Amino acid sequence: MSLSDDGGYGDNRGPETGQTRTRLPDSGGDGYGSGRRPRAGVSSRNLVTAVGIVVLLIAAIAFANRTDTTPSGSSDSPASPHTQPTAPTGTKPVTGKNGTIASGFAKSEQGAQSAAANYAVALNSSGMYESDQRDAIVDAVYPPSAAAARKESLRKSYTDPKFLAGAGLKADGSPPSGTTFVSRAIPVGTKTVQFKGNTAKVAVWYSLLFGVAGQGSQNPVTENWYTSTMQLQWVNGDWKVADVQQKTGPAPIGSDQTAATAGDLSKAVQGFGGFTYAR
């Protein structure tokens, strides 16, 4: 069925002649030919619209799934000048060790921070309460010019009966029989206060486990927080301690964890070796 010449539905014959009239699709003078073209135009526009929507959807999906390739440390996103995170930089900060203490730190801010963190661990270790170990620590941490005087000063402090009794130790520096003496520093972070040429000033924030673990201990192991600020000097290719100033805190609020029994804590201290190298 098709539209007739008079606008109604018919069989394509004229009203009286019975002749068949053919309408060419590209005829410009026939009203019906020109009347059918807008239908083709609408279809074309619909197709273009549909393609456009598909393109926009693809673009939206690509944008949503795009990967940010800008490095986090690029110059486009400069780090805040007020923060100095203790994080690896790709540069190896130490090349050797002096006894149980790391040595050969890089002559850089990272190297100075690494040295200060390691020295904080050593100077707060239980080895400081034993004569031979204390002398070895002093030789590793302090410059040769100051080591001798520092050994004598520390010897007087660490052999003082009152000092030892306050730590829960016997007069010879040993813990009561059946107990374990604990003095272990855990650095939390470091900060360069000043760095210039052959000198550096670095602050180390750390937690310190200190006390005597074991049944009947009068000085149970507790956790304390300190900040040690070290003045460092570059001596013979390494950082050495020229001066140390310590202050308490900042300390966080204590948690509600159940404290370990004396036996469990002793086993933990003996079973988990302390870190001898930080950062």
Buried (B, 14 or more C-beta within 10 A) or exposed (E): EEBBBEEEEBEBEEEEEEEEEEBEEEEEEBEBBEEEEEEEEEEEEEEEEEEEEEEEEEEEEEEEEEEEEEEEEEEEEEEEEEEBEBEEEEEEBBEEBBBBBBBBBBBBBBBBBBBBBBBBBBBBBBBBBBBEBBBBBBBBBBBEEBBEEBBEEBBEEBBEEEBBEEBBBEEEBEBBEEBBBBBBBBBBBBBBEEBEEEBBBBBBBBBBBBBBBBEEBEBBBEEBBBBBBBBBBBBEEBBBBBEBEEEEEEEEEEEEEEEEEBEEBBBBBEEEEBEBBBB
